Amino acid sequence: MDTGEPKNVFVVGLDAKNRETLEHVPDAARLRFHGLLEPEELQEGEVDIEALLDKARAQLDGFDGDIDAIVDYWDFPVSMIVPILTSEYGLPGTSLESVVKCEHKYWSRLEQSKVISELPRFALVDLEGDARPRGWSSPCGSSR
């Protein structure tokens, strides 16, 4: 039942520019945006996902009110954090597996190949060795 109270939407890494954008979405008056984690800790230095999750959980657990949504607008590491938190807090959201399947290029191509045949050739690349898959020619050089 809708009480008419604004919905509390937590935005991971919310900054001033994106807050301004969000305040112009349809029905923004019915939403209250809250920053979850600081942009700097998500963009700078080494990423410690577990530490970020612990900090986000502490922020959410310390919130005095309903948590209606947790959203993001960035890619890694935020894209990994949001599905974990929405699952833990019983909120609508996509699964971590679906995010990884979309963001991991090789896994994404494997999933795409299950439903369409019109894909460019793809292969797993050995980053330790020569980065060109065997038997492939390059516009910049010959194949192996």
DSSP file with accessible surface (Angstrom, degrees, kcal/mol):
  #  RESIDUE AA STRUCTURE BP1 BP2  ACC     N-H-->O    O-->H-N    N-H-->O    O-->H-N    TCO  KAPPA ALPHA  PHI   PSI    X-CA   Y-CA   Z-CA
    1    1 A M              0   0  226      0, 0.0     2,-0.6     0, 0.0     0, 0.0   0.000 360.0 360.0 360.0 129.3    0.0    0.0    0.0
    2    2 A D        -     0   0   86      1,-0.1     0, 0.0     2,-0.1     0, 0.0  -0.660 360.0-170.6 -81.5 119.0    1.4    3.4   -1.0
    3    3 A T        -     0   0  105     -2,-0.6    -1,-0.1     2,-0.2     0, 0.0   0.495  43.6-114.4 -86.7  -5.6    1.4    5.7    2.0
    4    4 A G  S    S+     0   0   62      1,-0.3     3,-0.1    26,-0.0    -2,-0.1   0.332  74.8 133.2  86.7  -9.9    2.3    8.7   -0.1
    5    5 A E        -     0   0  125      1,-0.1    -1,-0.3     0, 0.0    -2,-0.2  -0.494  68.2 -96.7 -70.5 144.8    5.7    9.0    1.6
    6    6 A P        -     0   0   34      0, 0.0     2,-0.3     0, 0.0    25,-0.3  -0.299  39.7-115.3 -60.0 145.3    8.7    9.5   -0.7
    7    7 A K  E     -a   31   0A  72     23,-3.0    25,-3.5    -3,-0.1     2,-0.7  -0.671  23.4-125.9 -82.6 137.3   10.5    6.3   -1.6
    8    8 A N  E     -a   32   0A  12     -2,-0.3    60,-1.8    23,-0.2    61,-1.3  -0.776  29.0-174.0 -89.1 113.0   14.1    6.0   -0.3
    9    9 A V  E     -ab  33  69A  13     23,-2.8    25,-2.7    -2,-0.7     2,-0.5  -0.946  11.3-153.1-112.3 117.5   16.4    5.3   -3.2
   10   10 A F  E     -ab  34  70A   7     59,-3.1    61,-3.0    -2,-0.6     2,-0.6  -0.813   8.1-162.4 -93.0 126.7   20.1    4.6   -2.4
   11   11 A V  E >   -ab  35  71A   0     23,-3.1    25,-2.2    -2,-0.5     3,-1.5  -0.945  17.7-131.3-113.9 115.8   22.4    5.5   -5.2
   12   12 A V  E 3  S+a   36   0A   0     59,-2.4    61,-0.4    -2,-0.6    25,-0.2  -0.500  90.9   2.4 -69.9 122.8   25.9    3.9   -5.0
   13   13 A G  T 3  S-     0   0    0     23,-2.4    -1,-0.3    24,-0.7    24,-0.1   0.757  86.3-175.7  75.0  28.1   28.5    6.6   -5.6
   14   14 A L    <   -     0   0   15     -3,-1.5     2,-0.2    23,-0.3    -1,-0.2  -0.310   1.6-176.4 -61.1 130.3   26.0    9.5   -5.9
   15   15 A D     >  -     0   0   50     23,-0.1     4,-2.4    24,-0.1     5,-0.2  -0.744  40.0 -97.7-121.3 174.0   27.7   12.8   -6.8
   16   16 A A  H  > S+     0   0   83     -2,-0.2     4,-2.3     1,-0.2     5,-0.2   0.894 119.2  51.1 -61.7 -42.9   26.3   16.3   -7.2
   17   17 A K  H  > S+     0   0  158      1,-0.2     4,-1.8     2,-0.2    -1,-0.2   0.929 114.3  43.1 -63.5 -44.7   26.0   16.2  -11.0
   18   18 A N  H  > S+     0   0   41      2,-0.2     4,-2.7     1,-0.2    -1,-0.2   0.832 109.4  57.6 -73.6 -29.4   24.1   12.9  -11.0
   19   19 A R  H  X S+     0   0   86     -4,-2.4     4,-2.1     2,-0.2    -2,-0.2   0.939 106.8  50.0 -61.4 -43.7   21.9   14.0   -8.1
   20   20 A E  H  < S+     0   0  125     -4,-2.3     4,-0.3     1,-0.2    -2,-0.2   0.919 111.2  48.7 -60.9 -42.4   20.8   16.9  -10.2
   21   21 A T  H >< S+     0   0   82     -4,-1.8     3,-1.6     1,-0.2    -1,-0.2   0.939 111.0  50.0 -62.0 -46.4   20.0   14.6  -13.1
   22   22 A L  H >< S+     0   0   37     -4,-2.7     3,-1.7     1,-0.3    -1,-0.2   0.835 100.5  63.7 -63.5 -32.3   18.0   12.3  -10.9
   23   23 A E  T 3< S+     0   0  104     -4,-2.1    -1,-0.3     1,-0.3    -2,-0.2   0.601 101.4  53.6 -70.0  -6.7   16.0   15.1   -9.5
   24   24 A H  T <  S+     0   0  144     -3,-1.6    -1,-0.3    -4,-0.3    -2,-0.2   0.321  81.7 111.4-108.5   6.7   14.6   15.7  -13.0
   25   25 A V  S X  S-     0   0   53     -3,-1.7     3,-1.8     1,-0.1     4,-0.2  -0.427  85.9 -80.0 -74.5 156.0   13.4   12.2  -13.6
   26   26 A P  T 3  S+     0   0  118      0, 0.0    -1,-0.1     0, 0.0    -2,-0.1  -0.277 117.7  10.9 -55.2 139.5    9.6   11.7  -13.8
   27   27 A D  T >  S+     0   0  106      1,-0.1     3,-2.1    -3,-0.1     4,-0.2   0.692  79.8 147.0  64.1  22.8    8.0   11.5  -10.4
   28   28 A A  G X   +     0   0   17     -3,-1.8     3,-2.0     1,-0.3    -1,-0.1   0.811  63.8  67.6 -58.7 -27.8   11.2   12.7   -8.7
   29   29 A A  G 3  S+     0   0   98      1,-0.3    -1,-0.3    -4,-0.2    -2,-0.1   0.762  97.2  54.0 -64.5 -20.9    9.2   14.4   -6.1
   30   30 A R  G <  S+     0   0  120     -3,-2.1   -23,-3.0   -24,-0.1     2,-0.4   0.361 102.4  74.4 -91.7   2.8    8.1   10.9   -4.9
   31   31 A L  E <   -a    7   0A  54     -3,-2.0     2,-0.5   -25,-0.3   -23,-0.2  -0.935  60.7-159.4-121.2 142.3   11.7    9.8   -4.5
   32   32 A R  E     -a    8   0A 118    -25,-3.5   -23,-2.8    -2,-0.4     2,-0.4  -0.976  19.7-149.1-118.5 114.5   14.3   10.7   -1.8
   33   33 A F  E     -a    9   0A  21     -2,-0.5     2,-0.4   -25,-0.2   -23,-0.2  -0.709  14.2-173.8 -90.5 133.8   17.8   10.0   -3.1
   34   34 A H  E     -a   10   0A  39    -25,-2.7   -23,-3.1    -2,-0.4     2,-0.2  -0.989  23.8-124.3-125.7 132.6   20.5    9.0   -0.7
   35   35 A G  E     -a   11   0A  32     -2,-0.4     2,-0.5   -25,-0.2   -23,-0.2  -0.516  21.0-163.1 -73.1 140.7   24.2    8.6   -1.5
   36   36 A L  E     -a   12   0A   0    -25,-2.2   -23,-2.4     1,-0.3   -22,-0.2  -0.970  63.1 -10.0-128.7 112.3   25.7    5.1   -0.6
   37   37 A L  S    S-     0   0    2     -2,-0.5   -24,-0.7   -25,-0.2    -1,-0.3   0.355  90.4 -85.4  71.4 151.6   29.5    5.1   -0.5
   38   38 A E    >>  -     0   0  107    -25,-0.1     4,-0.8     1,-0.1     3,-0.6  -0.648  27.3-126.2 -89.8 142.9   31.5    8.0   -1.7
   39   39 A P  H >> S+     0   0   11      0, 0.0     4,-1.1     0, 0.0     3,-1.0   0.885 108.0  58.2 -54.1 -39.3   32.5    8.3   -5.4
   40   40 A E  H 3> S+     0   0   98      1,-0.3     4,-1.9     2,-0.2     3,-0.5   0.874 102.2  52.0 -61.6 -39.3   36.2    8.6   -4.5
   41   41 A E  H <4 S+     0   0   54     -3,-0.6    -1,-0.3     1,-0.2    11,-0.1   0.686 112.7  47.0 -74.5 -12.7   36.3    5.3   -2.8
   42   42 A L  H << S+     0   0    6     -3,-1.0    -1,-0.2    -4,-0.8    -2,-0.2   0.608 121.2  34.2 -97.4 -15.6   34.8    3.6   -5.8
   43   43 A Q  H  < S+     0   0  119     -4,-1.1     2,-0.4    -3,-0.5    -2,-0.2   0.572 105.9  67.8-115.8 -17.0   37.0    5.2   -8.4
   44   44 A E  S  < S-     0   0  125     -4,-1.9    -1,-0.1    -5,-0.2     0, 0.0  -0.891  92.1 -14.9-117.9 143.7   40.4    5.6   -6.8
   45   45 A G  S    S-     0   0   75     -2,-0.4     2,-0.2     2,-0.1     0, 0.0  -0.145 105.0 -16.8  71.5-166.5   43.1    3.2   -5.7
   46   46 A E        -     0   0  194      1,-0.1     2,-0.6     2,-0.0    -2,-0.1  -0.474  67.3-126.1 -74.2 146.7   42.6   -0.5   -5.2
   47   47 A V        -     0   0   54     -2,-0.2     2,-0.7    -4,-0.1     3,-0.1  -0.835  20.6-172.7 -99.9 121.1   39.1   -1.9   -4.9
   48   48 A D     >  -     0   0   99     -2,-0.6     4,-2.5     1,-0.2     5,-0.2  -0.874   4.2-173.2-110.8  92.9   38.3   -4.0   -1.9
   49   49 A I  H  > S+     0   0   44     -2,-0.7     4,-2.9     1,-0.2     5,-0.2   0.899  82.2  51.3 -56.1 -44.7   34.8   -5.2   -2.7
   50   50 A E  H  > S+     0   0  101      1,-0.2     4,-2.6     2,-0.2    -1,-0.2   0.915 110.9  48.0 -63.7 -40.3   34.3   -6.8    0.7
   51   51 A A  H  > S+     0   0   46      2,-0.2     4,-2.3     1,-0.2    -1,-0.2   0.910 112.8  48.8 -65.5 -40.4   35.3   -3.7    2.5
   52   52 A L  H  X S+     0   0   13     -4,-2.5     4,-2.7     2,-0.2    -2,-0.2   0.912 111.4  49.8 -65.0 -41.6   33.0   -1.6    0.3
   53   53 A L  H  X S+     0   0    3     -4,-2.9     4,-3.0    -5,-0.2    -2,-0.2   0.926 110.2  50.6 -61.8 -43.7   30.1   -4.0    0.9
   54   54 A D  H  X S+     0   0   87     -4,-2.6     4,-2.1     1,-0.2    -2,-0.2   0.919 112.2  46.9 -60.8 -42.6   30.7   -3.9    4.7
   55   55 A K  H  X S+     0   0   95     -4,-2.3     4,-2.2     2,-0.2    -2,-0.2   0.924 113.0  48.7 -66.3 -42.4   30.7   -0.1    4.6
   56   56 A A  H  X S+     0   0    0     -4,-2.7     4,-2.8     1,-0.2     5,-0.2   0.923 110.5  51.2 -63.4 -43.0   27.5    0.0    2.5
   57   57 A R  H  X S+     0   0   46     -4,-3.0     4,-3.3     1,-0.2     5,-0.2   0.902 108.8  51.4 -59.9 -42.0   25.8   -2.5    4.8
   58   58 A A  H  X S+     0   0   64     -4,-2.1     4,-1.7    -5,-0.2    -1,-0.2   0.912 111.1  48.1 -62.3 -41.7   26.7   -0.3    7.8
   59   59 A Q  H  < S+     0   0   67     -4,-2.2     4,-0.4     2,-0.2    -2,-0.2   0.933 115.6  43.9 -63.2 -46.0   25.2    2.7    6.1
   60   60 A L  H >< S+     0   0    2     -4,-2.8     3,-1.2     1,-0.2    -2,-0.2   0.921 113.5  49.8 -66.6 -44.0   22.0    0.9    5.1
   61   61 A D  H 3< S+     0   0  112     -4,-3.3    -1,-0.2     1,-0.3    -2,-0.2   0.808 110.2  52.5 -65.7 -27.6   21.6   -0.8    8.5
   62   62 A G  T 3< S+     0   0   64     -4,-1.7     2,-0.3    -5,-0.2    -1,-0.3   0.519  84.5 110.1 -85.5  -3.9   22.1    2.6   10.2
   63   63 A F    <   -     0   0   54     -3,-1.2     2,-1.2    -4,-0.4     4,-0.1  -0.551  64.1-143.3 -76.8 131.9   19.4    4.2    8.1
   64   64 A D  S    S+     0   0  163     -2,-0.3     2,-0.3     2,-0.1    -1,-0.1  -0.704  71.3  37.3 -96.8  82.7   16.3    5.1   10.1
   65   65 A G  S    S-     0   0   42     -2,-1.2     2,-0.2   -57,-0.0    -2,-0.1  -0.939  98.9 -46.6 162.1-179.6   13.6    4.4    7.5
   66   66 A D        -     0   0  119     -2,-0.3     2,-0.7     1,-0.0   -58,-0.2  -0.520  40.0-141.9 -76.7 145.0   12.6    2.0    4.7
   67   67 A I        +     0   0   35     -2,-0.2   -58,-0.1     1,-0.1     3,-0.1  -0.936  27.6 169.9-105.1 109.0   15.1    1.1    2.1
   68   68 A D        -     0   0   49    -60,-1.8     2,-0.3    -2,-0.7   -59,-0.2   0.729  58.7  -1.2 -96.6 -25.0   13.0    1.0   -1.1
   69   69 A A  E     -b    9   0A  27    -61,-1.3   -59,-3.1    22,-0.1     2,-0.4  -0.978  46.2-155.1-162.8 151.0   15.7    0.7   -3.8
   70   70 A I  E     +b   10   0A   8     22,-0.3     2,-0.3    -2,-0.3   -59,-0.2  -0.992  32.4 166.1-128.9 122.2   19.5    0.5   -4.3
   71   71 A V  E     -b   11   0A  58    -61,-3.0   -59,-2.4    -2,-0.4     2,-0.3  -0.819  16.9-165.2-132.6 171.6   20.6    1.6   -7.8
   72   72 A D        -     0   0   60     -2,-0.3   -59,-0.1   -61,-0.2     3,-0.0  -0.937  19.9-164.0-149.1 170.0   23.7    2.6   -9.7
   73   73 A Y        +     0   0   72    -61,-0.4     2,-0.3    -2,-0.3   -60,-0.0   0.163  69.6  78.3-141.1  13.7   24.9    4.3  -12.9
   74   74 A W        -     0   0   50    -62,-0.1   -62,-0.1     1,-0.1     2,-0.0  -0.768  69.8-126.1-117.4 168.2   28.5    3.1  -13.0
   75   75 A D    >>  +     0   0  115      1,-0.3     3,-1.3    -2,-0.3     4,-0.6  -0.005  66.1  25.3 -93.7-154.0   30.2   -0.1  -14.0
   76   76 A F  T 34 S+     0   0  109      1,-0.3    -1,-0.3     2,-0.2   -34,-0.0  -0.097 121.3  16.0 -49.3 136.6   32.7   -2.1  -11.9
   77   77 A P  T >> S+     0   0    5      0, 0.0     4,-1.7     0, 0.0     3,-1.2  -0.999 130.2  48.7 -89.5  -8.0   32.9   -2.1   -9.0
   78   78 A V  H <> S+     0   0    0     -3,-1.3     4,-2.4     1,-0.3    -2,-0.2   0.894 105.2  59.5 -60.8 -39.9   29.5   -0.6   -8.5
   79   79 A S  H 3< S+     0   0    8     -4,-0.6    -1,-0.3     1,-0.2    -3,-0.1   0.754 109.4  45.0 -63.1 -21.8   27.8   -3.0  -10.9
   80   80 A M  H <> S+     0   0   27     -3,-1.2     4,-1.0    -5,-0.1    -1,-0.2   0.803 111.5  52.4 -86.7 -32.8   29.0   -5.9   -8.7
   81   81 A I  H  X S+     0   0    0     -4,-1.7     4,-2.5     1,-0.2     5,-0.2   0.918 101.7  57.9 -71.4 -44.0   28.0   -4.2   -5.4
   82   82 A V  H  X S+     0   0   12     -4,-2.4     4,-3.1     1,-0.2     5,-0.3   0.926 104.9  47.3 -61.0 -48.7   24.4   -3.4   -6.3
   83   83 A P  H  > S+     0   0    6      0, 0.0     4,-1.8     0, 0.0    -1,-0.2   0.880 112.5  51.5 -64.4 -30.3   23.1   -6.9   -7.1
   84   84 A I  H  X S+     0   0   39     -4,-1.0     4,-2.3     2,-0.2    -2,-0.2   0.954 114.4  42.7 -66.3 -46.9   24.7   -8.3   -3.9
   85   85 A L  H  X S+     0   0    0     -4,-2.5     4,-2.4     2,-0.2     6,-0.2   0.911 112.2  51.9 -68.8 -41.3   23.1   -5.6   -1.8
   86   86 A T  H  <>S+     0   0    4     -4,-3.1     5,-2.8    -5,-0.2     4,-0.3   0.914 112.0  48.1 -63.6 -36.9   19.6   -5.9   -3.5
   87   87 A S  H ><5S+     0   0   95     -4,-1.8     3,-1.1    -5,-0.3    -1,-0.2   0.941 112.9  47.3 -65.1 -47.2   19.7   -9.6   -2.9
   88   88 A E  H 3<5S+     0   0   93     -4,-2.3    -2,-0.2     1,-0.2    -1,-0.2   0.831 116.4  43.8 -64.0 -33.1   20.7   -9.3    0.7
   89   89 A Y  T 3<5S-     0   0   60     -4,-2.4    -1,-0.2    -5,-0.2    -2,-0.2   0.313 112.1-115.6 -99.0   9.7   18.1   -6.6    1.4
   90   90 A G  T < 5 +     0   0   69     -3,-1.1    -3,-0.2    -4,-0.3    -4,-0.1   0.824  66.0 143.5  65.8  33.7   15.2   -8.3   -0.4
   91   91 A L      < -     0   0   28     -5,-2.8    -1,-0.2    -6,-0.2   -22,-0.1  -0.713  58.6 -92.6-104.9 154.7   14.9   -5.6   -3.1
   92   92 A P        +     0   0  117      0, 0.0   -22,-0.3     0, 0.0     2,-0.3  -0.367  69.4 117.7 -61.4 142.6   14.1   -5.9   -6.8
   93   93 A G        -     0   0   58    -24,-0.1     2,-0.1    -7,-0.1   -22,-0.0  -0.923  61.1 -79.3 171.5 169.4   17.3   -6.2   -8.9
   94   94 A T        -     0   0   80     -2,-0.3    -7,-0.2     1,-0.1     2,-0.2  -0.392  51.2 -99.3 -83.2 165.4   19.2   -8.3  -11.3
   95   95 A S     >  -     0   0   63      1,-0.1     4,-1.7    -2,-0.1     5,-0.1  -0.480  21.6-121.3 -83.6 156.7   21.5  -11.1  -10.2
   96   96 A L  H  > S+     0   0   65      1,-0.2     4,-2.6     2,-0.2     5,-0.2   0.905 114.3  57.3 -59.9 -40.4   25.2  -10.9   -9.9
   97   97 A E  H  > S+     0   0  106      1,-0.2     4,-2.7     2,-0.2    -1,-0.2   0.918 104.5  50.4 -59.2 -42.6   25.5  -13.7  -12.4
   98   98 A S  H  > S+     0   0   33      2,-0.2     4,-1.6     1,-0.2    -1,-0.2   0.889 110.1  50.5 -66.4 -35.5   23.5  -11.7  -15.0
   99   99 A V  H  X S+     0   0   21     -4,-1.7     4,-2.6     2,-0.2     5,-0.2   0.945 111.8  46.9 -65.1 -46.3   25.7   -8.6  -14.5
  100  100 A V  H  X S+     0   0   41     -4,-2.6     4,-2.8     1,-0.2    -2,-0.2   0.920 109.0  55.1 -63.3 -41.2   28.9  -10.7  -14.9
  101  101 A K  H  < S+     0   0   48     -4,-2.7    -1,-0.2    -5,-0.2    -2,-0.2   0.858 113.5  42.2 -61.0 -33.6   27.5  -12.3  -18.0
  102  102 A C  H  < S+     0   0   97     -4,-1.6    -2,-0.2    -5,-0.2    -1,-0.2   0.868 119.1  42.1 -80.0 -37.6   26.9   -8.9  -19.6
  103  103 A E  H  < S+     0   0   74     -4,-2.6     2,-0.7    -5,-0.1    -2,-0.2   0.783  96.3  79.9 -83.9 -27.1   30.2   -7.3  -18.5
  104  104 A H  S  X S-     0   0   93     -4,-2.8     4,-3.0    -5,-0.2     5,-0.2  -0.723  72.3-151.9 -84.8 113.6   32.6  -10.2  -19.2
  105  105 A K  H  > S+     0   0  174     -2,-0.7     4,-2.2     1,-0.2    -1,-0.2   0.898  90.4  43.7 -57.7 -45.2   33.1  -10.0  -23.0
  106  106 A Y  H  > S+     0   0   78      2,-0.2     4,-2.2     1,-0.2    -1,-0.2   0.957 116.4  46.2 -66.9 -48.0   33.8  -13.7  -23.5
  107  107 A W  H  > S+     0   0   82      1,-0.2     4,-2.4     2,-0.2    -2,-0.2   0.907 111.4  54.0 -60.9 -39.2   31.0  -14.9  -21.3
  108  108 A S  H  X S+     0   0   22     -4,-3.0     4,-2.7     1,-0.2    -1,-0.2   0.933 108.0  49.1 -60.9 -44.1   28.7  -12.4  -23.0
  109  109 A R  H  X S+     0   0   85     -4,-2.2     4,-2.5    -5,-0.2    -1,-0.2   0.892 109.0  53.2 -63.8 -38.8   29.5  -13.8  -26.4
  110  110 A L  H  X S+     0   0   63     -4,-2.2     4,-0.7     2,-0.2    -1,-0.2   0.933 111.4  46.0 -61.0 -44.3   28.9  -17.3  -25.2
  111  111 A E  H >< S+     0   0   55     -4,-2.4     3,-1.0     1,-0.2     4,-0.4   0.918 112.4  50.5 -64.3 -42.8   25.5  -16.3  -24.0
  112  112 A Q  H >X S+     0   0   62     -4,-2.7     4,-2.0     1,-0.2     3,-1.7   0.886 102.9  60.2 -62.0 -39.0   24.7  -14.4  -27.2
  113  113 A S  H 3< S+     0   0   56     -4,-2.5    -1,-0.2     1,-0.3    -2,-0.2   0.698  94.5  65.5 -65.9 -16.2   25.7  -17.4  -29.3
  114  114 A K  T << S+     0   0  147     -3,-1.0    -1,-0.3    -4,-0.7    -2,-0.2   0.719 115.1  27.0 -74.5 -20.9   23.0  -19.5  -27.6
  115  115 A V  T <4 S+     0   0  121     -3,-1.7     2,-0.3    -4,-0.4    -2,-0.2   0.613 125.0  31.3-120.1 -17.8   20.3  -17.3  -29.2
  116  116 A I     <  -     0   0   76     -4,-2.0    -1,-0.2     1,-0.1     3,-0.1  -0.982  49.1-157.7-140.0 155.1   21.7  -15.9  -32.4
  117  117 A S  S    S+     0   0  103     -2,-0.3     2,-1.9     1,-0.1    -1,-0.1   0.564  73.7  91.9-104.9 -10.3   24.2  -17.1  -35.0
  118  118 A E        +     0   0  145      2,-0.0    -1,-0.1     0, 0.0    -5,-0.0  -0.441  58.5 129.3 -86.7  66.8   25.2  -13.7  -36.4
  119  119 A L        -     0   0   37     -2,-1.9     3,-0.1    -3,-0.1     2,-0.0  -0.901  61.6-111.8-117.6 147.9   28.1  -13.0  -34.2
  120  120 A P        -     0   0   76      0, 0.0    -1,-0.0     0, 0.0    -2,-0.0  -0.375  52.8 -84.2 -67.0 157.5   31.7  -12.0  -35.1
  121  121 A R        +     0   0  162     -2,-0.0     2,-0.3     1,-0.0     0, 0.0  -0.342  57.9 177.8 -60.4 145.8   34.3  -14.7  -34.4
  122  122 A F        +     0   0   62     -3,-0.1     2,-0.3   -13,-0.0    -3,-0.0  -0.982  11.6 173.3-149.0 157.1   35.5  -14.7  -30.8
  123  123 A A        -     0   0   40     -2,-0.3     2,-0.3    10,-0.0   -17,-0.0  -0.980  41.1 -91.0-157.9 159.6   37.8  -16.6  -28.6
  124  124 A L        -     0   0  116     -2,-0.3     2,-0.4   -18,-0.1    -2,-0.0  -0.585  44.6-138.5 -74.1 135.4   39.3  -16.6  -25.2
  125  125 A V        -     0   0   60     -2,-0.3     2,-1.0     8,-0.1     6,-0.1  -0.842   4.3-134.7-103.8 133.9   42.6  -14.7  -25.2
  126  126 A D    >   -     0   0   97     -2,-0.4     3,-0.7     4,-0.4     6,-0.1  -0.746  18.5-171.7 -84.6 102.4   45.7  -15.8  -23.3
  127  127 A L  T 3  S+     0   0  147     -2,-1.0    -1,-0.2     1,-0.2     4,-0.1   0.684  81.9  60.0 -71.7 -16.6   46.9  -12.6  -21.6
  128  128 A E  T 3  S+     0   0  182      2,-0.1    -1,-0.2    -3,-0.1     3,-0.1   0.748 116.0  25.5 -79.4 -26.2   50.1  -14.3  -20.5
  129  129 A G  S <  S-     0   0   42     -3,-0.7     2,-0.3     1,-0.2    -4,-0.0  -0.124 121.3 -25.9-113.3-148.4   51.2  -15.1  -24.0
  130  130 A D        -     0   0   72      1,-0.1    -4,-0.4     2,-0.1    -1,-0.2  -0.540  57.2-141.0 -68.2 127.1   50.5  -13.7  -27.5
  131  131 A A  S    S+     0   0   58     -2,-0.3    -1,-0.1    -4,-0.1    -4,-0.1   0.517  73.5  95.2 -75.2  -2.3   47.2  -11.9  -27.3
  132  132 A R  S    S-     0   0   86     -7,-0.1     3,-0.1    -6,-0.1    -2,-0.1  -0.769  79.4-121.7 -91.8 129.3   46.1  -13.1  -30.8
  133  133 A P    >   -     0   0   26      0, 0.0     3,-1.4     0, 0.0    11,-0.3  -0.362  43.6 -89.3 -62.1 146.7   44.0  -16.2  -30.9
  134  134 A R  T 3  S+     0   0  194      1,-0.2     3,-0.1     9,-0.1     9,-0.0  -0.275 107.8  16.1 -60.4 138.8   45.6  -18.9  -33.1
  135  135 A G  T 3  S+     0   0   49      9,-0.4     2,-0.4     1,-0.3    -1,-0.2   0.470  93.0 125.0  81.5   2.2   44.7  -18.9  -36.8
  136  136 A W    <   -     0   0   75     -3,-1.4     8,-0.4     6,-0.1     2,-0.3  -0.784  50.0-144.6 -98.3 137.6   43.4  -15.4  -36.9
  137  137 A S        -     0   0   96     -2,-0.4     5,-0.2     6,-0.2     6,-0.1  -0.682  11.0-148.4 -95.6 155.2   44.7  -12.8  -39.2
  138  138 A S  B >   -C  141   0B  42      3,-1.4     3,-1.4    -2,-0.3     5,-0.0  -0.926  21.8-128.5-120.9 145.1   45.0   -9.2  -38.2
  139  139 A P  T 3  S+     0   0  137      0, 0.0    -1,-0.1     0, 0.0     3,-0.1   0.746 114.5  48.7 -62.9 -15.9   44.7   -6.2  -40.4
  140  140 A C  T 3  S-     0   0  126      1,-0.1     2,-0.3     2,-0.1    -3,-0.0   0.425 125.7  -8.6-103.0  -1.4   48.0   -5.1  -38.9
  141  141 A G  B <  S-C  138   0B  39     -3,-1.4    -3,-1.4     0, 0.0     2,-0.1  -0.980  80.6 -68.2-174.9-177.0   49.9   -8.4  -39.3
  142  142 A S        -     0   0   92     -2,-0.3     2,-0.1    -5,-0.2    -6,-0.1  -0.446  45.8-106.6 -90.6 165.2   49.8  -12.0  -40.3
  143  143 A S              0   0   54     -2,-0.1    -6,-0.2    -8,-0.1    -1,-0.1  -0.410 360.0 360.0 -83.2 164.3   48.2  -14.9  -38.5
  144  144 A R              0   0  106     -8,-0.4    -9,-0.4   -11,-0.3    -1,-0.1  -0.592 360.0 360.0 -87.7 360.0   50.2  -17.5  -36.6
